Amino acid sequence: MVTQSQLNVVPTIPQVVAQEKIMKDNTEITRQTVRNAKKGNEEAISLLYKTYVQRIYRYIAYRIGGDVKTAEDLTSDVMVRMVRELPKYRITSVPFEVWLYRIASNLVVDYYRRHNKIVESQLPESLVSNLPDPESSLVQQQQLQKLRLCLIQLKSEEQILLSLRFFERKSHEDVAQILGKSINSIRTMQHRALKRLATLMNLENEGSANHV
């Protein structure tokens, strides 16, 4: 059982964000570290937190449009859930990081549902410029905030993949390693996710047209 003291062993989000600027993103977390954290070892829990908190913060910040305070709050929620759920976490072939991204993805979806938010800030230009045809021509014709709303309707793993590829600009190789899949699988998933996103955008546009 996780105690309050174990929840308090980690620094604040702003502190870690500053620390992470000088930390390498490719820090390896061993299964033994996760096992120790599952047992309530405070040093292991703190290491997990420091390793992943900035990645999760960036992921959330991009997804909600750069609202720093909300991104910090949601990131804190993810980290608290991580600590509380660690005793029940099952170590599998899927990287630990994926589990955190899934928690973050679910919290972002919940955030949109609770607030009925439409994010008006633009997505990174790389998302538009890197989309293959016919997706690219479709996206260029749509308002970018609609793309965000459609994005949260994708499967959790698809959301994670597209966010890592286009928000964090990670390579196919990096995403494959994070998601524990082959590079070919990642390319196929990306293609299917973009096609599904295009379909959702079409439905969104038809719905808007019907209300004109």
Rosetta silent file (secondary structure, phi, psi, omega in degrees, C-alpha in Angstrom):
SEQUENCE: MVTQSQLNVVPTIPQVVAQEKIMKDNTEITRQTVRNAKKGNEEAISLLYKTYVQRIYRYIAYRIGGDVKTAEDLTSDVMVRMVRELPKYRITSVPFEVWLYRIASNLVVDYYRRHNKIVESQLPESLVSNLPDPESSLVQQQQLQKLRLCLIQLKSEEQILLSLRFFERKSHEDVAQILGKSINSIRTMQHRALKRLATLMNLENEGSANHV
SCORE:     score description
SCORE:     0.000 S_00000001
   1 L     0.000  135.074 -178.624    0.000    0.000    0.000 S_00000001
   2 L   -83.017  129.902  179.729    1.313    3.445   -0.951 S_00000001
   3 L   -94.319  167.245  179.003    1.632    5.889    1.923 S_00000001
   4 H   -63.061  -35.388  179.862    1.314    9.666    1.832 S_00000001
   5 H   -62.804  -34.324  178.279    5.054    9.976    2.457 S_00000001
   6 H   -70.571  -31.597  175.912    5.727    7.979   -0.705 S_00000001
   7 H   -69.522  -22.752 -176.158    3.472   10.320   -2.660 S_00000001
   8 L   -96.655    2.692 -176.730    5.544   13.203   -1.336 S_00000001
   9 L   -75.666  -13.928 -176.345    8.987   11.864   -2.264 S_00000001
  10 L   -95.040  148.841  177.952    8.834   13.443   -5.698 S_00000001
  11 L   -73.968  176.486  179.910    9.622   17.111   -6.437 S_00000001
  12 L   -74.506  162.370  179.253    7.172   19.556   -7.949 S_00000001
  13 H   -57.499  -50.144 -179.297    6.453   19.628  -11.684 S_00000001
  14 H   -59.309  -37.381  178.737    8.302   22.935  -12.306 S_00000001
  15 H   -61.472  -45.555 -177.391   11.361   21.656  -10.426 S_00000001
  16 H   -70.841  -37.394  177.355   11.534   18.517  -12.494 S_00000001
  17 H   -56.901  -42.008  178.609   10.883   20.394  -15.747 S_00000001
  18 H   -67.486  -41.983  179.922   13.967   22.468  -14.982 S_00000001
  19 H   -63.991  -38.287 -173.983   15.994   19.403  -14.021 S_00000001
  20 H   -66.927  -19.289  179.402   14.980   17.508  -17.135 S_00000001
  21 L   -62.429  -24.447 -179.026   16.587   20.130  -19.381 S_00000001
  22 L  -110.691    7.876  178.664   19.951   18.666  -18.411 S_00000001
  23 L  -102.418  148.348  178.649   18.839   15.024  -18.248 S_00000001
  24 L   -79.836  136.701  179.840   18.991   12.624  -21.172 S_00000001
  25 L   -70.669  -18.333 -175.403   15.635   11.496  -22.532 S_00000001
  26 L   -93.270   24.661  177.345   16.963    8.018  -23.193 S_00000001
  27 L   -56.016  128.949 -178.389   17.357    7.136  -19.518 S_00000001
  28 L   -90.445  130.577  174.935   16.883    3.418  -19.201 S_00000001
  29 L  -108.316  119.388 -178.552   14.545    2.140  -16.541 S_00000001
  30 L   -82.152  160.721  176.838   15.155   -1.482  -15.695 S_00000001
  31 H   -62.653  -31.139  179.332   12.497   -3.949  -14.693 S_00000001
  32 H   -64.537  -37.632  176.495   14.206   -4.194  -11.331 S_00000001
  33 H   -60.909  -43.163  178.959   13.596   -0.491  -10.760 S_00000001
  34 H   -65.510  -40.814  178.058    9.911   -1.015  -11.482 S_00000001
  35 H   -60.400  -44.072  179.285    9.833   -4.051   -9.182 S_00000001
  36 H   -63.631  -39.880  178.998   11.394   -2.018   -6.392 S_00000001
  37 H   -64.991  -39.228  179.027    8.910    0.798   -6.971 S_00000001
  38 H   -60.508  -30.105 -179.889    6.042   -1.683   -6.844 S_00000001
  39 L   -83.831   -2.669  177.543    7.270   -2.690   -3.392 S_00000001
  40 L    95.078   12.254  178.424    7.154    0.937   -2.248 S_00000001
  41 L   -66.547  118.481 -173.265   10.861    1.760   -2.484 S_00000001
  42 H   -67.214  -35.554  178.898   10.959    5.555   -2.376 S_00000001
  43 H   -64.419  -41.288  179.280   14.224    5.891   -4.288 S_00000001
  44 H   -67.526  -41.391  178.526   12.854    3.770   -7.143 S_00000001
  45 H   -61.519  -44.372  179.607    9.570    5.709   -7.184 S_00000001
  46 H   -63.014  -38.126  178.837   11.466    8.996   -7.319 S_00000001
  47 H   -65.165  -42.531  176.403   13.604    7.713  -10.186 S_00000001
  48 H   -59.349  -44.997 -178.835   10.526    6.717  -12.183 S_00000001
  49 H   -60.596  -51.661 -175.975    9.027   10.133  -11.555 S_00000001
  50 H   -65.080  -31.033 -178.484   12.126   12.089  -12.559 S_00000001
  51 H   -72.546  -39.055 -169.245   12.634    9.972  -15.660 S_00000001
  52 H  -108.844  -15.168 -170.994    9.130   10.262  -17.086 S_00000001
  53 H   -62.430  -39.675 -178.403    7.451   13.381  -15.706 S_00000001
  54 H   -70.086  -36.809  178.330    8.803   15.789  -18.348 S_00000001
  55 H   -62.943  -43.823  179.377    7.889   13.438  -21.196 S_00000001
  56 H   -66.750  -38.990  178.453    4.355   13.139  -19.851 S_00000001
  57 H   -61.035  -46.487  178.941    4.162   16.898  -19.308 S_00000001
  58 H   -61.122  -44.197 -179.207    5.163   17.597  -22.922 S_00000001
  59 H   -57.734  -46.513 -178.732    2.700   15.012  -24.185 S_00000001
  60 H   -69.942  -43.539 -177.766   -0.178   16.579  -22.249 S_00000001
  61 H   -59.438  -42.168  177.772    0.814   20.181  -23.006 S_00000001
  62 H   -64.846  -37.562 -175.159    0.781   19.531  -26.744 S_00000001
  63 H   -71.366  -30.520 -176.012   -2.546   17.755  -26.503 S_00000001
  64 H  -105.137    4.246  172.204   -4.359   20.548  -24.647 S_00000001
  65 L    91.887   21.830  172.253   -2.817   23.492  -26.476 S_00000001
  66 L    86.832   13.596  175.285   -0.113   24.769  -24.167 S_00000001
  67 L   -72.922  100.266 -171.340   -2.162   25.627  -21.064 S_00000001
  68 H   -60.554  -48.454 -176.493    0.738   25.411  -18.594 S_00000001
  69 H   -61.740  -46.319 -179.790   -1.286   25.323  -15.369 S_00000001
  70 H   -66.268  -39.633  179.056   -3.683   22.659  -16.634 S_00000001
  71 H   -62.199  -40.856  177.747   -0.820   20.642  -18.123 S_00000001
  72 H   -64.712  -42.839 -179.401    0.977   20.723  -14.772 S_00000001
  73 H   -63.374  -44.817 -179.257   -2.177   19.694  -12.918 S_00000001
  74 H   -68.151  -36.686  176.696   -2.886   16.798  -15.282 S_00000001
  75 H   -63.567  -41.928  176.663    0.737   15.687  -15.175 S_00000001
  76 H   -60.455  -40.345  178.002    0.583   15.670  -11.388 S_00000001
  77 H   -61.383  -41.740  178.959   -2.566   13.554  -11.611 S_00000001
  78 H   -61.748  -44.734 -177.322   -0.762   11.061  -13.862 S_00000001
  79 H   -67.705  -37.710  177.131    2.168   10.815  -11.456 S_00000001
  80 H   -65.109  -42.222  177.448   -0.080   10.375   -8.425 S_00000001
  81 H   -63.737  -38.065  177.916   -1.972    7.633  -10.239 S_00000001
  82 H   -56.791  -49.249 -177.342    1.331    6.031  -11.165 S_00000001
  83 H   -64.939  -42.797 -177.167    2.360    5.811   -7.526 S_00000001
  84 H   -69.719  -32.700 -176.668   -1.021    4.616   -6.338 S_00000001
  85 H   -92.845   -7.064 -177.911   -1.407    2.000   -9.062 S_00000001
  86 H   -54.080  -43.393 -179.385    2.166    0.705   -8.968 S_00000001
  87 H   -58.952  -27.236 -178.930    1.370   -2.167   -6.558 S_00000001
  88 H   -96.665   -6.417 -178.315   -1.191   -3.463   -9.093 S_00000001
  89 L   -67.752  134.053  179.258    0.924   -2.780  -12.179 S_00000001
  90 L  -101.551  124.810  178.738    1.885   -5.946  -14.054 S_00000001
  91 L   -76.915  119.751 -179.683    5.339   -6.076  -15.607 S_00000001
  92 L  -130.363 -169.994  177.512    4.996   -7.277  -19.207 S_00000001
  93 L   -73.417  -16.615  177.917    6.870   -6.945  -22.477 S_00000001
  94 L   -74.521  128.022 -178.077    5.147   -3.576  -22.996 S_00000001
  95 L   -56.981  146.602  179.951    7.462   -0.758  -21.801 S_00000001
  96 H   -57.107  -36.262 -177.998    6.524    0.956  -18.544 S_00000001
  97 H   -58.613  -35.829 -179.530    6.419    4.296  -20.358 S_00000001
  98 H   -62.344  -40.468  178.511    3.473    3.143  -22.482 S_00000001
  99 H   -57.691  -42.101  179.443    1.430    2.535  -19.339 S_00000001
 100 H   -67.528  -41.551  178.677    2.028    6.161  -18.306 S_00000001
 101 H   -61.634  -37.187  179.532    1.119    7.494  -21.742 S_00000001
 102 H   -66.967  -40.548  175.513   -2.150    5.560  -21.597 S_00000001
 103 H   -61.018  -45.892 -179.988   -2.989    7.068  -18.219 S_00000001
 104 H   -62.716  -42.118 -179.642   -2.176   10.519  -19.607 S_00000001
 105 H   -60.869  -43.272  179.564   -4.222    9.900  -22.750 S_00000001
 106 H   -65.180  -38.225  179.285   -7.268    8.903  -20.699 S_00000001
 107 H   -67.714  -36.565  177.152   -6.944   11.983  -18.493 S_00000001
 108 H   -63.997  -44.130  178.057   -6.760   14.260  -21.547 S_00000001
 109 H   -60.923  -44.790  178.159   -9.926   12.688  -22.956 S_00000001
 110 H   -60.590  -39.184  179.410  -11.647   13.129  -19.577 S_00000001
 111 H   -60.492  -46.276  178.842  -10.504   16.755  -19.505 S_00000001
 112 H   -63.096  -41.334 -178.460  -12.106   17.473  -22.887 S_00000001
 113 H   -65.809  -42.488 -178.641  -15.320   15.731  -21.863 S_00000001
 114 H   -65.703  -40.166 -173.281  -15.588   17.598  -18.568 S_00000001
 115 H  -101.707   -4.981 -178.418  -14.942   21.013  -20.049 S_00000001
 116 L    49.526   47.570 -171.224  -16.356   20.460  -23.517 S_00000001
 117 L   -80.762  144.068  167.146  -13.206   22.171  -24.708 S_00000001
 118 L  -121.725  110.860 -177.450  -12.346   23.276  -28.215 S_00000001
 119 L   -79.670  124.347 -175.242   -8.652   24.067  -28.366 S_00000001
 120 L   -94.200  -15.215  179.595   -8.001   27.024  -30.630 S_00000001
 121 L   -69.625  153.190 -174.345   -4.217   26.923  -30.644 S_00000001
 122 L   -82.578  152.157  173.149   -2.593   25.489  -33.719 S_00000001
 123 L   -77.518  158.086  177.165   -0.934   22.116  -34.011 S_00000001
 124 L   -55.576  141.481 -179.132    2.744   22.015  -34.909 S_00000001
 125 H   -59.388  -25.387 -178.094    3.323   22.668  -38.597 S_00000001
 126 H   -63.330  -28.643  179.298    5.199   19.366  -38.762 S_00000001
 127 H   -66.892  -39.116  178.725    1.913   17.509  -38.335 S_00000001
 128 H   -73.016  -45.467 -173.741    0.516   19.144  -41.447 S_00000001
 129 H   -70.574  -23.889 -176.275    3.689   18.984  -43.491 S_00000001
 130 H   -96.852   -6.182  179.649    4.397   15.333  -42.721 S_00000001
 131 L   -69.664  132.692  179.589    0.954   13.911  -43.378 S_00000001
 132 L   -77.166  158.850  174.154    0.926   11.725  -46.490 S_00000001
 133 L   -66.822  146.733   -0.481   -1.624   12.223  -49.257 S_00000001
 134 L   -85.745    2.021 -176.627   -4.600   12.269  -49.193 S_00000001
 135 H   -60.427  -38.463 -175.112   -4.509   13.135  -45.499 S_00000001
 136 H   -63.005  -44.148 -179.626   -2.311   16.203  -45.994 S_00000001
 137 H   -65.584  -33.034  178.984   -4.680   17.894  -48.462 S_00000001
 138 H   -67.501  -48.537 -176.831   -7.577   17.162  -46.133 S_00000001
 139 H   -62.679  -38.839 -178.068   -5.893   18.619  -43.053 S_00000001
 140 H   -64.185  -19.179 -177.481   -4.809   21.768  -44.881 S_00000001
 141 L   -94.646   -5.246 -173.743   -8.473   22.517  -45.663 S_00000001
 142 L  -110.249  158.125  172.810   -9.722   22.166  -42.094 S_00000001
 143 L   -72.471  136.020 -171.111   -9.523   24.293  -39.012 S_00000001
 144 H   -68.559  -25.507  179.179   -6.765   22.862  -36.857 S_00000001
 145 H   -67.261  -28.838  176.631   -8.790   22.842  -33.667 S_00000001
 146 H   -65.523  -32.481  179.002  -11.161   20.309  -35.235 S_00000001
 147 H   -63.839  -39.226  177.422   -8.171   18.059  -35.750 S_00000001
 148 H   -62.659  -43.908 -178.459   -7.486   18.069  -32.021 S_00000001
 149 H   -65.282  -36.553  177.833  -11.066   17.103  -31.229 S_00000001
 150 H   -71.758  -32.200 -178.746  -10.960   14.279  -33.746 S_00000001
 151 H   -59.711  -38.740 -177.441   -7.626   13.104  -32.399 S_00000001
 152 L   -74.157   -5.899  176.471   -9.090   12.250  -29.003 S_00000001
 153 L   -89.272   -7.145  177.520  -11.608    9.950  -30.715 S_00000001
 154 L   -75.912  166.916  174.726   -8.838    7.628  -31.876 S_00000001
 155 L   -62.842  152.747 -176.575   -7.773    4.561  -29.949 S_00000001
 156 H   -54.997  -44.918 -178.212   -5.439    5.301  -27.071 S_00000001
 157 H   -66.789  -33.517  177.063   -2.446    3.685  -28.774 S_00000001
 158 H   -68.131  -40.716  177.397   -3.132    5.622  -31.982 S_00000001
 159 H   -61.066  -44.254  179.930   -3.264    8.884  -30.034 S_00000001
 160 H   -62.380  -46.237 -178.319    0.033    8.069  -28.377 S_00000001
 161 H   -59.624  -51.318 -177.636    1.670    7.132  -31.679 S_00000001
 162 H   -65.704  -36.702  178.910    0.586   10.294  -33.512 S_00000001
 163 H   -66.171  -42.565  178.764    1.459   12.507  -30.569 S_00000001
 164 H   -66.314  -40.266 -177.148    4.926   11.023  -30.283 S_00000001
 165 H   -70.814  -44.363 -169.434    5.511   11.221  -34.038 S_00000001
 166 H  -107.897  -28.952  176.698    4.207   14.713  -34.733 S_00000001
 167 H   -82.545  -47.623 -179.731    4.068   16.581  -31.416 S_00000001
 168 L   -93.919   -3.929  175.716    7.370   15.339  -30.014 S_00000001
 169 L    57.135   38.055  177.143    8.800   14.710  -33.489 S_00000001
 170 L   -80.537  150.684 -179.831   10.154   11.315  -32.565 S_00000001
 171 L   -75.119  165.846  175.185   11.369    9.003  -35.305 S_00000001
 172 H   -58.652  -36.988 -179.768    9.651    5.771  -36.274 S_00000001
 173 H   -63.548  -43.758  179.650   12.525    3.969  -34.569 S_00000001
 174 H   -63.985  -44.827 -178.836   12.000    5.856  -31.290 S_00000001
 175 H   -64.933  -39.033  178.428    8.238    5.266  -31.320 S_00000001
 176 H   -59.915  -41.274  179.756    8.760    1.588  -32.098 S_00000001
 177 H   -67.447  -42.730 -179.209   11.005    1.276  -29.060 S_00000001
 178 H   -63.891  -44.295 -176.682    8.581    3.130  -26.791 S_00000001
 179 H   -87.094   -3.916  177.882    5.560    1.104  -27.899 S_00000001
 180 L    67.825   38.319 -179.260    7.476   -2.151  -28.056 S_00000001
 181 L  -129.534  168.281  177.004    6.669   -2.814  -31.707 S_00000001
 182 L   -75.592  160.069  179.123    8.561   -3.238  -34.958 S_00000001
 183 H   -62.834  -39.795  178.392    9.223   -0.238  -37.178 S_00000001
 184 H   -62.056  -39.305  178.261    7.033   -1.750  -39.913 S_00000001
 185 H   -63.806  -40.355  179.121    4.182   -2.136  -37.416 S_00000001
 186 H   -64.574  -41.899  178.240    4.533    1.509  -36.399 S_00000001
 187 H   -62.637  -42.175  179.302    4.431    2.648  -40.032 S_00000001
 188 H   -65.752  -44.950  178.492    1.303    0.562  -40.640 S_00000001
 189 H   -60.449  -41.672 -179.348   -0.367    1.836  -37.458 S_00000001
 190 H   -63.264  -44.007 -179.949    0.463    5.420  -38.396 S_00000001
 191 H   -60.940  -46.008 -179.131   -1.029    5.019  -41.866 S_00000001
 192 H   -66.444  -39.205 -179.795   -4.233    3.503  -40.467 S_00000001
 193 H   -64.951  -40.132  179.260   -4.481    6.117  -37.721 S_00000001
 194 H   -67.823  -37.731  176.951   -4.119    8.944  -40.236 S_00000001
 195 H   -64.728  -41.920  178.336   -6.775    7.416  -42.483 S_00000001
 196 H   -65.741  -38.624  177.836   -9.127    7.101  -39.512 S_00000001
 197 H   -62.791  -40.709  178.160   -8.339   10.683  -38.531 S_00000001
 198 H   -62.684  -40.819  178.122   -9.187   11.810  -42.058 S_00000001
 199 H   -62.427  -44.264  179.352  -12.512    9.957  -41.861 S_00000001
 200 H   -64.055  -37.370  177.819  -13.334   11.614  -38.548 S_00000001
 201 H   -64.405  -39.696  177.435  -12.459   14.998  -40.003 S_00000001
 202 H   -61.474  -44.002  179.475  -14.849   14.361  -42.908 S_00000001
 203 H   -64.524  -38.739  178.691  -17.629   13.462  -40.483 S_00000001
 204 H   -62.330  -43.222 -178.626  -16.870   16.582  -38.435 S_00000001
 205 H   -67.663  -39.266  177.447  -17.075   18.743  -41.534 S_00000001
 206 H   -64.534  -38.169  178.427  -20.339   17.147  -42.666 S_00000001
 207 H   -64.835  -39.747  178.662  -21.787   17.758  -39.233 S_00000001
 208 H   -66.158  -39.580 -179.120  -20.744   21.403  -39.362 S_00000001
 209 H   -65.120  -35.576 -178.646  -22.200   21.807  -42.842 S_00000001
 210 H   -69.076  -18.199 -179.815  -25.532   20.403  -41.708 S_00000001
 211 L   -97.369    1.947  179.817  -25.771   23.100  -39.072 S_00000001
 212 L   -77.025    0.000    0.000  -25.150   25.962  -41.490 S_00000001
